[in-house]
Amino acid sequence: MLDLKLIRENPERVTKALRDRRQDIDIQPVLDLDKSKRDKLARVEELKKQRNEASKAIGLVKRQGGDASAEMASMKKVSDEIEARDAEIREIDEALRSLLLSIPNIPHESVPIGAGEQDNPVLRTWGEPRDFSFKPLNHWDIGENLGIMDFDRAAKIAGARFAVMKGAGARLERALINFMLDLQTSRGYTEMLPPFMVNRDSMQGTGQLPKFEDDLFHVDDGLLLIPTAEVPVTNYHRGEILKEEDLPIKYTAYTPCFRREAGSYGKDTRGLIRQHQFDKVELVKFARPDNSYEELEGLLNDAEEVLKRLELPYRVVTLCTGDIGFSAAKTYDIEVWLPGQGRYREISSCSNFEDFQARRAEIRYKPGGGKGTALVHTLNGSGLAVGRTLVAVLENYQEAGGTVTVPEALRQYMGGMEKIK
């Protein structure tokens, strides 16, 4: 959520930032409500002053043995108006918060301006795509030919956009999860295993609600299935004041993720790229505002290290203003090379949200040597999307006869298995 003071004092900057995001949002209603609230607050302060003066007058009259009924009637009238004004202010607060919750974050000044995905500049590439002596297959053909992946029975069990992994496929998924967690805990992240369902306050705290209501799976008792571990892990410190000396705090968590994919009709209908349920290892940081962008670079490097250890070619792109997510101030996407599709596909997004999520979730810290508290900056990134990493392994390590070589980094997690046959 944006700082109301920022909107009030820099409306032109906010309007331009929203225009750069290709968002047609009018901030004038926010400014109007804000002015109305401040006018009413000023009136309430004036009325409270009148009430205090009337109270003193009543006391004086009573001490002198006089009749204070007229003064008391006047004070009651003032008190009634204060109560009415306070009720109006509460209504304005609710309307104002509702509007603020619908406005996306302001992109950082370093974010390139662009309309969409086609305007995302490539920051760097790593590794060379393999030169195959045969036409590489898509992962769904590889997996079904090896008997380690079953989409038809998954559809019978649950419906479209689900998969059953079995045998070496299930073991490869588990191996990737353990490999990623071991790698990130060795790099200073604390492992967590959070709930896979959360309440609405948690979804609102990280920005999934109210905007992405239709993308979420709802449970009858009011809980929602998480779309990413970012939600429960970031909300772990919701409503808390952290110690500056503890920052940055770094967490990693494996969870399944659940998404309706409401806006993806017709996209990636085959395979594991876009599923209603998928596994992910997440990286979350809480940082001081003065070095959160250094922490973003570090988080990006931590996610990249997974692909380097697996020796999978990838590239890093900087998302432009028209492609950046609702809550993010800056985002890097890591895209892995998929020879079966002949292109790079997203496998991780690493973002700095600055104080946007922290303001919604009320996560603060107490700066050393200073008075009061300040909002932390929150960051997160996939380290990595497990299903898409499995896709990349199958497609990049496939052999002509249908066998898949197990990357060396995963063999200790696969019981020494070198080939999936």
Secondary structure, DSSP 8 states (H G I E B T S, - for coil): ---HHHHHH-HHHHHHHHHHTT-----HHHHHHHHHHHHHHHHHHHHHHHHHHHHHHHHHHHHTT---HHHHHHHHHHHHHHHHHHHHHHHHHHHHHHHHHTS-----TTS---SSGGG--EEEEES-----SS----HHHHHHHHTSEESHHHHHHT-SS--EE-THHHHHHHHHHHHHHHHHHHTT-EEE---SEE-HHHHHHHT-TTTTGGGS-B-TTS-EE-SSTHHHHHGGGTT-EEEGGG-SEEEEEEEEEE---TT-TTSS-SSSSS-SEEEEEEEEEEE-GGGHHHHHHHHHHHHHHHHHHHT--EEEEE--TTTS-SS-SEEEEEEEEETTTTEEEEEEEEEE-TTHHHHHHT-EEE-TTSSS-EE-EEEEEEEEEHHHHHHHHHHHSB-TTS-EE--HHHHGGGTT--EE-
